Amino acid sequence: MAKTSKAPVKDSAGGAYKCLTKVRLSGTVYEIGDDITLTGEEAQQLLLAEAVEPKAKKTSPAGDSE
């Protein structure tokens, strides 16, 4: 069986995101700036639509340029 290829997207994009636009998901409306937790498929679709961005992971202050 031949596989169909999709545009390369990171696997397992699920996790915590920040809304860049108003998003309605499963009957809930998220406003700009709201935090939202998505499954991999939801995240892929919303990332491609530029509706969300991954939440910045907190790093230690030593990681910042001094």
N, CA, C and O atoms as a MOPAC input file, in Angstrom:
PM7 MOZYME 1SCF
protein

 N      0.82300 1    -1.17700 1     0.00000 1
 C      0.00000 1     0.00000 1     0.00000 1
 C      0.87400 1     1.25000 1     0.00000 1
 O      1.85200 1     1.32500 1     0.74300 1
 N      0.53000 1     2.21500 1    -0.81800 1
 C      1.29900 1     3.45000 1    -0.86600 1
 C      0.75900 1     4.43300 1     0.15400 1
 O     -0.45200 1     4.56900 1     0.32500 1
 N      1.66300 1     5.11200 1     0.82400 1
 C      1.25700 1     6.12700 1     1.78900 1
 C      1.11000 1     7.45900 1     1.07900 1
 O      1.86200 1     7.77400 1     0.15700 1
 N      0.13900 1     8.23200 1     1.51400 1
 C      0.02300 1     9.58600 1     0.97800 1
 C      0.86400 1    10.48900 1     1.85900 1
 O      0.86000 1    10.36400 1     3.08300 1
 N      1.57500 1    11.38800 1     1.23200 1
 C      2.43300 1    12.25800 1     2.02300 1
 C      1.75100 1    13.60000 1     2.24400 1
 O      1.09000 1    14.14300 1     1.35900 1
 N      1.93500 1    14.11200 1     3.44400 1
 C      1.41500 1    15.42700 1     3.80600 1
 C      2.60100 1    16.37200 1     3.92800 1
 O      3.75800 1    15.95100 1     3.92300 1
 N      2.28900 1    17.64700 1     4.03600 1
 C      3.34700 1    18.61600 1     4.28700 1
 C      4.00400 1    18.25500 1     5.61100 1
 O      3.31700 1    17.86700 1     6.55500 1
 N      5.32100 1    18.37800 1     5.69100 1
 C      5.99300 1    17.99500 1     6.92800 1
 C      5.55400 1    18.86900 1     8.10300 1
 O      5.70700 1    20.09100 1     8.08500 1
 N      5.01400 1    18.22000 1     9.10400 1
 C      4.60100 1    18.90500 1    10.33100 1
 C      5.11400 1    18.06700 1    11.47600 1
 O      5.09000 1    16.83800 1    11.40500 1
 N      5.57900 1    18.71400 1    12.53300 1
 C      6.08100 1    17.96200 1    13.68400 1
 C      5.00700 1    17.02000 1    14.19000 1
 O      3.83600 1    17.38800 1    14.29200 1
 N      5.41600 1    15.80700 1    14.50300 1
 C      4.48800 1    14.82200 1    15.02900 1
 C      4.13300 1    15.18800 1    16.46800 1
 O      4.93900 1    15.78800 1    17.17900 1
 N      2.94700 1    14.83200 1    16.88400 1
 C      2.44600 1    15.06300 1    18.23300 1
 C      2.55700 1    16.52400 1    18.63500 1
 O      3.32900 1    16.88500 1    19.52400 1
 N      1.77600 1    17.34900 1    17.96800 1
 C      1.79700 1    18.77800 1    18.23900 1
 C      0.88800 1    19.14300 1    19.40100 1
 O      0.72200 1    20.32600 1    19.69400 1
 N      0.29300 1    18.15700 1    20.07300 1
 C     -0.63000 1    18.42900 1    21.16800 1
 C      0.06500 1    19.07400 1    22.35100 1
 O      1.27900 1    18.95800 1    22.51700 1
 N     -0.72300 1    19.75600 1    23.17000 1
 C     -0.16700 1    20.38300 1    24.35500 1
 C     -0.79000 1    21.74000 1    24.61300 1
 O     -1.92700 1    21.99800 1    24.22000 1
 N     -0.03300 1    22.60800 1    25.27800 1
 C     -0.52900 1    23.92300 1    25.67100 1
 C     -0.18800 1    24.96600 1    24.61200 1
 O      0.93700 1    25.02800 1    24.11700 1
 N     -1.18700 1    25.78500 1    24.27700 1
 C     -1.03000 1    26.81900 1    23.25500 1
 C     -1.65500 1    28.11000 1    23.72900 1
 O     -2.41600 1    28.13200 1    24.69600 1
 N     -1.32300 1    29.19400 1    23.03100 1
 C     -1.89000 1    30.51300 1    23.28700 1
 C     -2.66300 1    30.92400 1    22.03900 1
 O     -2.14600 1    30.81600 1    20.92700 1
 N     -3.90100 1    31.39500 1    22.21600 1
 C     -4.73900 1    31.78500 1    21.08100 1
 C     -4.27000 1    33.11200 1    20.49300 1
 O     -4.03500 1    34.07800 1    21.21800 1
 N     -4.13800 1    33.14200 1    19.17500 1
 C     -3.77900 1    34.37200 1    18.46300 1
 C     -5.02000 1    35.02100 1    17.85200 1
 O     -5.00600 1    36.19800 1    17.49500 1
 N     -6.08100 1    34.24200 1    17.73900 1
 C     -7.36200 1    34.72300 1    17.23500 1
 C     -8.45400 1    34.10000 1    18.09200 1
 O     -8.17900 1    33.23800 1    18.92700 1
 N     -9.68000 1    34.53100 1    17.88700 1
 C    -10.81200 1    33.92400 1    18.58600 1
 C    -11.00800 1    32.51900 1    18.02500 1
 O    -11.11300 1    32.34400 1    16.81100 1
 N    -11.05900 1    31.52400 1    18.89600 1
 C    -11.16400 1    30.12800 1    18.48100 1
 C    -12.37700 1    29.49800 1    19.15500 1
 O    -12.55400 1    29.62200 1    20.36600 1
 N    -13.20600 1    28.82500 1    18.37300 1
 C    -14.32100 1    28.04700 1    18.93200 1
 C    -13.97100 1    26.58000 1    18.75800 1
 O    -13.72100 1    26.11300 1    17.64600 1
 N    -13.95600 1    25.86100 1    19.87200 1
 C    -13.57400 1    24.45800 1    19.84500 1
 C    -14.49300 1    23.68100 1    20.77700 1
 O    -14.55400 1    23.96500 1    21.97300 1
 N    -15.19100 1    22.72500 1    20.24300 1
 C    -16.09900 1    21.87400 1    21.02200 1
 C    -17.10500 1    22.70500 1    21.82300 1
 O    -17.39100 1    22.39000 1    22.97800 1
 N    -17.63500 1    23.75400 1    21.22000 1
 C    -18.64700 1    24.57700 1    21.87000 1
 C    -18.10100 1    25.61300 1    22.83300 1
 O    -18.87800 1    26.37500 1    23.41000 1
 N    -16.80100 1    25.66700 1    23.02400 1
 C    -16.18000 1    26.65500 1    23.90100 1
 C    -15.47500 1    27.70100 1    23.05300 1
 O    -14.79100 1    27.37000 1    22.08400 1
 N    -15.64400 1    28.96800 1    23.42300 1
 C    -14.99300 1    30.04800 1    22.69100 1
 C    -13.79000 1    30.53300 1    23.50700 1
 O    -13.90900 1    30.85600 1    24.68900 1
 N    -12.64700 1    30.57600 1    22.85200 1
 C    -11.41500 1    31.06500 1    23.46500 1
 C    -11.08000 1    32.40800 1    22.82300 1
 O    -11.10500 1    32.53900 1    21.60000 1
 N    -10.77000 1    33.39500 1    23.64400 1
 C    -10.44200 1    34.73500 1    23.15500 1
 C     -8.94200 1    34.85000 1    22.90600 1
 O     -8.16300 1    33.99800 1    23.33500 1
 N     -8.54800 1    35.91200 1    22.20800 1
 C     -7.13300 1    36.17700 1    21.93700 1
 C     -6.37800 1    36.25200 1    23.26500 1
 O     -6.79100 1    36.95700 1    24.18600 1
 N     -5.28700 1    35.53000 1    23.35000 1
 C     -4.45800 1    35.52100 1    24.54800 1
 C     -4.80300 1    34.41500 1    25.52900 1
 O     -4.03900 1    34.15500 1    26.45900 1
 N     -5.94900 1    33.75400 1    25.33500 1
 C     -6.33500 1    32.65600 1    26.23200 1
 C     -5.41100 1    31.46400 1    26.04000 1
 O     -4.87200 1    31.24100 1    24.95600 1
 N     -5.24200 1    30.70300 1    27.11500 1
 C     -4.50300 1    29.44400 1    27.04800 1
 C     -5.47100 1    28.34800 1    26.64500 1
 O     -6.62100 1    28.33100 1    27.08300 1
 N     -5.00400 1    27.43700 1    25.81000 1
 C     -5.84600 1    26.35000 1    25.32400 1
 C     -4.99900 1    25.08800 1    25.23200 1
 O     -3.84200 1    25.14400 1    24.81700 1
 N     -5.56800 1    23.95700 1    25.61700 1
 C     -4.88400 1    22.67000 1    25.51300 1
 C     -5.50200 1    21.90600 1    24.35300 1
 O     -6.71900 1    21.72500 1    24.29600 1
 N     -4.66400 1    21.46100 1    23.43600 1
 C     -5.13400 1    20.82700 1    22.21100 1
 C     -4.56900 1    19.42500 1    22.04700 1
 O     -3.50600 1    19.09500 1    22.57500 1
 N     -5.30800 1    18.60600 1    21.30100 1
 C     -4.78500 1    17.30400 1    20.89600 1
 C     -3.85600 1    17.54500 1    19.70400 1
 O     -3.81000 1    18.65500 1    19.17500 1
 N     -3.14000 1    16.54800 1    19.29100 1
 C     -2.21100 1    16.68000 1    18.16200 1
 C     -2.89300 1    17.14400 1    16.89000 1
 O     -2.38600 1    18.03400 1    16.20800 1
 N     -4.04000 1    16.55300 1    16.55600 1
 C     -4.74400 1    16.91000 1    15.32000 1
 C     -5.30800 1    18.33200 1    15.38600 1
 O     -5.20500 1    19.08800 1    14.42000 1
 N     -5.90400 1    18.69300 1    16.52400 1
 C     -6.43500 1    20.05400 1    16.69700 1
 C     -5.30900 1    21.07400 1    16.56900 1
 O     -5.45200 1    22.09900 1    15.90200 1
 N     -4.19100 1    20.77700 1    17.21800 1
 C     -3.05700 1    21.69000 1    17.19900 1
 C     -2.52500 1    21.87000 1    15.78300 1
 O     -2.22100 1    22.98900 1    15.37000 1
 N     -2.41300 1    20.77700 1    15.03900 1
 C     -1.92800 1    20.86200 1    13.65700 1
 C     -2.79400 1    21.78400 1    12.83200 1
 O     -2.28600 1    22.65800 1    12.12900 1
 N     -4.10400 1    21.59500 1    12.91200 1
 C     -5.03000 1    22.39900 1    12.11900 1
 C     -4.96100 1    23.87500 1    12.50900 1
 O     -4.93000 1    24.74700 1    11.64000 1
 N     -4.93800 1    24.15600 1    13.80600 1
 C     -4.92700 1    25.55000 1    14.25600 1
 C     -3.57100 1    26.21100 1    14.03400 1
 O     -3.50800 1    27.41800 1    13.80300 1
 N     -2.48600 1    25.44300 1    14.09700 1
 C     -1.16700 1    26.00000 1    13.79500 1
 C     -1.07600 1    26.38900 1    12.32000 1
 O     -0.55400 1    27.45100 1    11.98000 1
 N     -1.59100 1    25.51400 1    11.44600 1
 C     -1.57100 1    25.81400 1    10.01800 1
 C     -2.42400 1    27.03900 1     9.70000 1
 O     -2.10700 1    27.79300 1     8.78000 1
 N     -3.49300 1    27.24200 1    10.44700 1
 C     -4.36700 1    28.39800 1    10.24900 1
 C     -3.82200 1    29.63900 1    10.97000 1
 O     -4.41600 1    30.71400 1    10.89100 1
 N     -2.69900 1    29.48700 1    11.66800 1
 C     -2.06900 1    30.55500 1    12.44800 1
 C     -3.03700 1    31.14200 1    13.47200 1
 O     -3.06100 1    32.35200 1    13.69900 1
 N     -3.83300 1    30.26900 1    14.08700 1
 C     -4.79000 1    30.68900 1    15.10400 1
 C     -4.22600 1    30.53900 1    16.51700 1
 O     -4.73000 1    31.15000 1    17.45900 1
 N     -3.17500 1    29.72200 1    16.66100 1
 C     -2.54600 1    29.50900 1    17.96600 1
 C     -1.03000 1    29.48100 1    17.79500 1
 O     -0.50700 1    29.31600 1    16.69300 1
 N     -0.34600 1    29.64800 1    18.92600 1
 C      1.10900 1    29.47200 1    18.95200 1
 C      1.45400 1    28.67500 1    20.19700 1
 O      0.75500 1    28.76200 1    21.20600 1
 N      2.52200 1    27.90300 1    20.13100 1
 C      2.91400 1    27.13100 1    21.31500 1
 C      3.25000 1    28.07100 1    22.46400 1
 O      3.86200 1    29.12100 1    22.26700 1
 N      2.84300 1    27.68400 1    23.65600 1
 C      3.19300 1    28.48600 1    24.83100 1
 C      4.68500 1    28.37700 1    25.05100 1
 O      5.26600 1    27.30000 1    24.91700 1
 N      5.29900 1    29.48800 1    25.38700 1
 C      6.73100 1    29.49400 1    25.66100 1
 C      6.98800 1    28.68700 1    26.92300 1
 O      6.33800 1    28.88200 1    27.95000 1
 N      7.92900 1    27.79400 1    26.82600 1
 C      8.27900 1    27.00000 1    27.99600 1
 C      9.14400 1    27.85900 1    28.89800 1
 O     10.01500 1    28.59600 1    28.43700 1
 N      8.88800 1    27.75000 1    30.17800 1
 C      9.65900 1    28.53900 1    31.13300 1
 C     11.06700 1    27.97800 1    31.21400 1
 O     11.26900 1    26.77400 1    31.37100 1
 N     12.02700 1    28.86800 1    31.10400 1
 C     13.42700 1    28.46000 1    31.22200 1
 C     14.03100 1    29.13900 1    32.41900 1
 O     13.48500 1    30.11600 1    32.93300 1
 N     15.12900 1    28.64000 1    32.85400 1
 C     15.79100 1    29.25700 1    33.99300 1
 C     16.40200 1    30.58100 1    33.56900 1
 O     16.76600 1    30.74600 1    32.40500 1
 N     16.52100 1    31.52300 1    34.48800 1
 C     17.10400 1    32.82400 1    34.16100 1
 C     18.51900 1    32.70000 1    33.60300 1
 O     18.97400 1    33.58600 1    32.88000 1
 N     19.21700 1    31.61800 1    33.92700 1
 C     20.57400 1    31.43400 1    33.41300 1
 C     20.55300 1    31.20900 1    31.90700 1
 O     21.57500 1    31.39600 1    31.24600 1
 N     19.41900 1    30.81400 1    31.35700 1
 C     19.29600 1    30.59600 1    29.91300 1
 C     19.17600 1    31.88400 1    29.13200 1
 O     19.38600 1    31.89100 1    27.91900 1
 N     18.83700 1    32.99000 1    29.81000 1
 C     18.72000 1    34.28500 1    29.13600 1
 C     20.09300 1    34.87200 1    28.90100 1
 O     21.03100 1    34.61800 1    29.65600 1
 N     20.20400 1    35.66600 1    27.83900 1
 C     21.49200 1    36.30900 1    27.58800 1
 C     21.69900 1    37.40200 1    28.60700 1
 O     20.78000 1    38.15000 1    28.94100 1
 N     22.91000 1    37.48000 1    29.09100 1
 C     23.19900 1    38.43700 1    30.17500 1
 C     23.94300 1    39.62800 1    29.66300 1
 O     24.26800 1    40.53100 1    30.43300 1

